[in-house]
Amino acid sequence: MMYTSTKPTIYLIDGLNLVRSFLWQFARPEEEVLSDFLDFLEEVSADEKYNMHEYRVVLDGAYRSVGPLYRGGVHIVFAENDSADDYILQEADYLHQHNTRVIAVTDDRDLQSAIKEIGVKALFCRKFYNSLKLSSR
C-alpha cells in the first residue's frame, strides 16, 4: 500500500517524534539517529519518485547544529518558542487554506486529531518511513 502522495505535497514531519519512535531499535544517541534520518530523507528527496515533494522536518527548540538546513527537497525548521506540534498545526492550517497539499507526519495522537479537524491528512511516523522506497534499492 502506498502512503506517500503521487501529487506534489509538503510533508510536515515531527522530527524528534519520528526519531524517538525509532530510538529503541538502534540503541544510539538521538542526534546520530536524527542525522542518519536527515541524510536518508535528503537521498529520498532526490529520487525521481519523490522529488516533487518538500519535506519540512520540524524540531523542537532553538537552532542547533544539525548540518545544512536545506538539503535538496528537505528543509529543517526549528520551532523556536513554539512547540513542534504548534508549529506543525499552524503551518498545516496555513498551507491547507492556501490550497497546498500538505500531510503531517507524527505519532502524537492529539496532534493527529487537531490536524484532521482542519481537514489535513496525518500519517504515523512508521507508515511514512516504510512508504519511502528508493528506486535504486
C-alpha atoms as an extended CHARMM CRD file, in Angstrom:
* protein
*
       137  EXT
         1         1  MET       CA              0.0000000000        0.0000000000        0.0000000000  PROA      1               0.0000000000
         2         2  MET       CA              1.2960000000        3.4460000000       -0.9230000000  PROA      2               0.0000000000
         3         3  TYR       CA              1.2170000000        6.1820000000        1.7310000000  PROA      3               0.0000000000
         4         4  THR       CA              3.2690000000        8.8460000000        0.0040000000  PROA      4               0.0000000000
         5         5  SER       CA              1.3490000000       11.0870000000       -2.3520000000  PROA      5               0.0000000000
         6         6  THR       CA              1.7460000000       10.9440000000       -6.1230000000  PROA      6               0.0000000000
         7         7  LYS       CA              0.9700000000       14.6840000000       -6.3000000000  PROA      7               0.0000000000
         8         8  PRO       CA              3.3540000000       17.4190000000       -5.1060000000  PROA      8               0.0000000000
         9         9  THR       CA              2.9250000000       17.5940000000       -1.3470000000  PROA      9               0.0000000000
        10        10  ILE       CA              4.5430000000       19.3290000000        1.5860000000  PROA      10              0.0000000000
        11        11  TYR       CA              5.2320000000       16.8350000000        4.3580000000  PROA      11              0.0000000000
        12        12  LEU       CA              5.4060000000       18.4350000000        7.8100000000  PROA      12              0.0000000000
        13        13  ILE       CA              7.4400000000       15.9510000000        9.8290000000  PROA      13              0.0000000000
        14        14  ASP       CA              7.5600000000       15.9990000000       13.6230000000  PROA      14              0.0000000000
        15        15  GLY       CA             11.3160000000       15.3740000000       13.6070000000  PROA      15              0.0000000000
        16        16  LEU       CA             12.0690000000       14.3670000000       17.1800000000  PROA      16              0.0000000000
        17        17  ASN       CA              8.8030000000       12.4350000000       17.4030000000  PROA      17              0.0000000000
        18        18  LEU       CA              9.8330000000       10.4060000000       14.3570000000  PROA      18              0.0000000000
        19        19  VAL       CA             13.3970000000        9.8780000000       15.5660000000  PROA      19              0.0000000000
        20        20  ARG       CA             12.2340000000        8.8430000000       19.0380000000  PROA      20              0.0000000000
        21        21  SER       CA              9.8360000000        6.3280000000       17.5010000000  PROA      21              0.0000000000
        22        22  PHE       CA             12.9430000000        4.5370000000       16.1340000000  PROA      22              0.0000000000
        23        23  LEU       CA             15.3890000000        5.0150000000       19.0250000000  PROA      23              0.0000000000
        24        24  TRP       CA             14.5290000000        1.7640000000       20.7680000000  PROA      24              0.0000000000
        25        25  GLN       CA             15.6690000000       -0.0740000000       17.6340000000  PROA      25              0.0000000000
        26        26  PHE       CA             19.1390000000        1.4170000000       17.4450000000  PROA      26              0.0000000000
        27        27  ALA       CA             20.4630000000        1.9990000000       20.9880000000  PROA      27              0.0000000000
        28        28  ARG       CA             22.2590000000        5.0960000000       19.6720000000  PROA      28              0.0000000000
        29        29  PRO       CA             22.1130000000        8.7590000000       20.6870000000  PROA      29              0.0000000000
        30        30  GLU       CA             19.1620000000       10.7740000000       19.3830000000  PROA      30              0.0000000000
        31        31  GLU       CA             21.4850000000       13.1540000000       17.4790000000  PROA      31              0.0000000000
        32        32  GLU       CA             23.0050000000       10.2630000000       15.4750000000  PROA      32              0.0000000000
        33        33  VAL       CA             19.6230000000        8.7770000000       14.5800000000  PROA      33              0.0000000000
        34        34  LEU       CA             18.3850000000       12.2570000000       13.5650000000  PROA      34              0.0000000000
        35        35  SER       CA             21.4770000000       12.7970000000       11.4210000000  PROA      35              0.0000000000
        36        36  ASP       CA             21.0060000000        9.4380000000        9.6870000000  PROA      36              0.0000000000
        37        37  PHE       CA             17.3050000000       10.1450000000        9.1100000000  PROA      37              0.0000000000
        38        38  LEU       CA             18.0630000000       13.5690000000        7.5920000000  PROA      38              0.0000000000
        39        39  ASP       CA             20.6790000000       12.0080000000        5.2860000000  PROA      39              0.0000000000
        40        40  PHE       CA             18.1610000000        9.3310000000        4.2420000000  PROA      40              0.0000000000
        41        41  LEU       CA             15.4330000000       11.9170000000        3.6390000000  PROA      41              0.0000000000
        42        42  GLU       CA             17.8140000000       14.0060000000        1.5240000000  PROA      42              0.0000000000
        43        43  GLU       CA             18.5220000000       10.9070000000       -0.5890000000  PROA      43              0.0000000000
        44        44  VAL       CA             14.7760000000       10.2220000000       -0.8530000000  PROA      44              0.0000000000
        45        45  SER       CA             14.0810000000       13.8120000000       -1.9360000000  PROA      45              0.0000000000
        46        46  ALA       CA             16.4730000000       13.3780000000       -4.8770000000  PROA      46              0.0000000000
        47        47  ASP       CA             14.7570000000       10.1670000000       -6.0400000000  PROA      47              0.0000000000
        48        48  GLU       CA             12.5760000000       10.5790000000       -9.1330000000  PROA      48              0.0000000000
        49        49  LYS       CA              9.5550000000        9.1170000000       -7.3060000000  PROA      49              0.0000000000
        50        50  TYR       CA              9.7280000000       11.7050000000       -4.5120000000  PROA      50              0.0000000000
        51        51  ASN       CA             11.4950000000       14.8060000000       -5.8470000000  PROA      51              0.0000000000
        52        52  MET       CA              8.2330000000       16.7080000000       -6.4200000000  PROA      52              0.0000000000
        53        53  HSD       CA              7.6520000000       16.8390000000       -2.6560000000  PROA      53              0.0000000000
        54        54  GLU       CA              9.0010000000       19.1170000000        0.0100000000  PROA      54              0.0000000000
        55        55  TYR       CA              9.9210000000       17.5920000000        3.3580000000  PROA      55              0.0000000000
        56        56  ARG       CA              9.9000000000       20.0330000000        6.2870000000  PROA      56              0.0000000000
        57        57  VAL       CA             11.4160000000       18.4470000000        9.3540000000  PROA      57              0.0000000000
        58        58  VAL       CA             10.2410000000       20.4490000000       12.3720000000  PROA      58              0.0000000000
        59        59  LEU       CA             12.4000000000       20.2260000000       15.5000000000  PROA      59              0.0000000000
        60        60  ASP       CA             11.5000000000       21.4870000000       18.9680000000  PROA      60              0.0000000000
        61        61  GLY       CA             13.5300000000       24.3230000000       20.4400000000  PROA      61              0.0000000000
        62        62  ALA       CA             16.0200000000       26.8650000000       19.1870000000  PROA      62              0.0000000000
        63        63  TYR       CA             18.5350000000       26.4780000000       16.3860000000  PROA      63              0.0000000000
        64        64  ARG       CA             21.3030000000       23.9800000000       16.9560000000  PROA      64              0.0000000000
        65        65  SER       CA             23.7680000000       22.4510000000       14.5700000000  PROA      65              0.0000000000
        66        66  VAL       CA             22.2360000000       19.5700000000       12.6120000000  PROA      66              0.0000000000
        67        67  GLY       CA             24.1130000000       20.1390000000        9.3710000000  PROA      67              0.0000000000
        68        68  PRO       CA             22.6890000000       22.0120000000        6.3680000000  PROA      68              0.0000000000
        69        69  LEU       CA             19.1550000000       23.3400000000        6.8820000000  PROA      69              0.0000000000
        70        70  TYR       CA             18.3700000000       22.8940000000        3.1700000000  PROA      70              0.0000000000
        71        71  ARG       CA             19.2370000000       19.5210000000        1.6420000000  PROA      71              0.0000000000
        72        72  GLY       CA             17.5820000000       19.0490000000       -1.7250000000  PROA      72              0.0000000000
        73        73  GLY       CA             13.8530000000       18.8570000000       -1.0060000000  PROA      73              0.0000000000
        74        74  VAL       CA             14.4400000000       18.7140000000        2.7560000000  PROA      74              0.0000000000
        75        75  HSD       CA             14.1150000000       21.8520000000        4.8860000000  PROA      75              0.0000000000
        76        76  ILE       CA             14.8880000000       21.7280000000        8.5940000000  PROA      76              0.0000000000
        77        77  VAL       CA             12.8990000000       24.1480000000       10.7360000000  PROA      77              0.0000000000
        78        78  PHE       CA             13.2810000000       24.9130000000       14.4420000000  PROA      78              0.0000000000
        79        79  ALA       CA             10.0380000000       25.6660000000       16.2770000000  PROA      79              0.0000000000
        80        80  GLU       CA             11.8980000000       28.2230000000       18.4570000000  PROA      80              0.0000000000
        81        81  ASN       CA              9.4090000000       29.4670000000       21.1010000000  PROA      81              0.0000000000
        82        82  ASP       CA              6.5410000000       27.2550000000       19.9170000000  PROA      82              0.0000000000
        83        83  SER       CA              6.4120000000       23.5000000000       20.2660000000  PROA      83              0.0000000000
        84        84  ALA       CA              6.9480000000       21.4800000000       17.0960000000  PROA      84              0.0000000000
        85        85  ASP       CA              3.2920000000       20.3950000000       17.4400000000  PROA      85              0.0000000000
        86        86  ASP       CA              2.0480000000       24.0060000000       17.4640000000  PROA      86              0.0000000000
        87        87  TYR       CA              4.2760000000       24.9120000000       14.5280000000  PROA      87              0.0000000000
        88        88  ILE       CA              3.0670000000       21.8990000000       12.5050000000  PROA      88              0.0000000000
        89        89  LEU       CA             -0.6010000000       22.6350000000       13.2530000000  PROA      89              0.0000000000
        90        90  GLN       CA             -0.2820000000       26.3300000000       12.3200000000  PROA      90              0.0000000000
        91        91  GLU       CA              1.7260000000       25.5940000000        9.1710000000  PROA      91              0.0000000000
        92        92  ALA       CA             -0.6630000000       22.8070000000        8.1040000000  PROA      92              0.0000000000
        93        93  ASP       CA             -3.6280000000       25.1240000000        8.5800000000  PROA      93              0.0000000000
        94        94  TYR       CA             -1.9530000000       27.9430000000        6.6150000000  PROA      94              0.0000000000
        95        95  LEU       CA             -0.9260000000       25.6740000000        3.7230000000  PROA      95              0.0000000000
        96        96  HSD       CA             -4.3330000000       23.9700000000        3.6060000000  PROA      96              0.0000000000
        97        97  GLN       CA             -6.1160000000       27.3440000000        3.4900000000  PROA      97              0.0000000000
        98        98  HSD       CA             -3.8750000000       28.3150000000        0.5610000000  PROA      98              0.0000000000
        99        99  ASN       CA             -4.7710000000       25.1420000000       -1.3540000000  PROA      99              0.0000000000
       100       100  THR       CA             -1.3820000000       23.4940000000       -0.9120000000  PROA      100             0.0000000000
       101       101  ARG       CA             -1.3420000000       19.7150000000       -0.4590000000  PROA      101             0.0000000000
       102       102  VAL       CA              0.0550000000       19.0150000000        2.9780000000  PROA      102             0.0000000000
       103       103  ILE       CA              0.4190000000       15.8730000000        5.0950000000  PROA      103             0.0000000000
       104       104  ALA       CA              1.5790000000       15.8690000000        8.7210000000  PROA      104             0.0000000000
       105       105  VAL       CA              3.8120000000       13.0400000000        9.9480000000  PROA      105             0.0000000000
       106       106  THR       CA              3.5970000000       12.3890000000       13.6900000000  PROA      106             0.0000000000
       107       107  ASP       CA              2.7910000000        9.6760000000       16.2070000000  PROA      107             0.0000000000
       108       108  ASP       CA              1.2440000000       12.2570000000       18.5560000000  PROA      108             0.0000000000
       109       109  ARG       CA             -2.4500000000       11.3350000000       18.6080000000  PROA      109             0.0000000000
       110       110  ASP       CA             -3.5810000000       14.7470000000       19.9290000000  PROA      110             0.0000000000
       111       111  LEU       CA             -1.7410000000       16.4850000000       17.0960000000  PROA      111             0.0000000000
       112       112  GLN       CA             -3.1530000000       13.9950000000       14.5740000000  PROA      112             0.0000000000
       113       113  SER       CA             -6.6860000000       14.7380000000       15.8090000000  PROA      113             0.0000000000
       114       114  ALA       CA             -6.1560000000       18.5070000000       15.5790000000  PROA      114             0.0000000000
       115       115  ILE       CA             -4.6360000000       18.1230000000       12.0980000000  PROA      115             0.0000000000
       116       116  LYS       CA             -7.5690000000       16.0360000000       10.8920000000  PROA      116             0.0000000000
       117       117  GLU       CA            -10.0550000000       18.5700000000       12.3290000000  PROA      117             0.0000000000
       118       118  ILE       CA             -8.6930000000       21.2340000000        9.9650000000  PROA      118             0.0000000000
       119       119  GLY       CA             -9.0150000000       18.8400000000        7.0140000000  PROA      119             0.0000000000
       120       120  VAL       CA             -5.3690000000       17.7840000000        6.6740000000  PROA      120             0.0000000000
       121       121  LYS       CA             -4.1890000000       14.1820000000        6.3980000000  PROA      121             0.0000000000
       122       122  ALA       CA             -1.8680000000       12.7800000000        9.0650000000  PROA      122             0.0000000000
       123       123  LEU       CA              0.4210000000        9.7570000000        8.8900000000  PROA      123             0.0000000000
       124       124  PHE       CA              2.0920000000        7.7850000000       11.6370000000  PROA      124             0.0000000000
       125       125  CYS       CA              5.8980000000        8.0220000000       11.5240000000  PROA      125             0.0000000000
       126       126  ARG       CA              6.4570000000        4.3370000000       10.7960000000  PROA      126             0.0000000000
       127       127  LYS       CA              3.9080000000        4.2950000000        7.9340000000  PROA      127             0.0000000000
       128       128  PHE       CA              5.5570000000        7.3350000000        6.3720000000  PROA      128             0.0000000000
       129       129  TYR       CA              9.0750000000        5.9480000000        6.7720000000  PROA      129             0.0000000000
       130       130  ASN       CA              8.1350000000        2.4980000000        5.4730000000  PROA      130             0.0000000000
       131       131  SER       CA              6.4470000000        4.0150000000        2.3950000000  PROA      131             0.0000000000
       132       132  LEU       CA              9.7410000000        5.5330000000        1.1960000000  PROA      132             0.0000000000
       133       133  LYS       CA             11.3950000000        3.0520000000       -1.1440000000  PROA      133             0.0000000000
       134       134  LEU       CA             14.2730000000        4.3440000000       -3.2220000000  PROA      134             0.0000000000
       135       135  SER       CA             14.3120000000        3.3790000000       -6.8940000000  PROA      135             0.0000000000
       136       136  SER       CA             17.9470000000        2.3110000000       -6.6730000000  PROA      136             0.0000000000
       137       137  ARG       CA             17.2600000000       -0.2420000000       -3.9320000000  PROA      137             0.0000000000
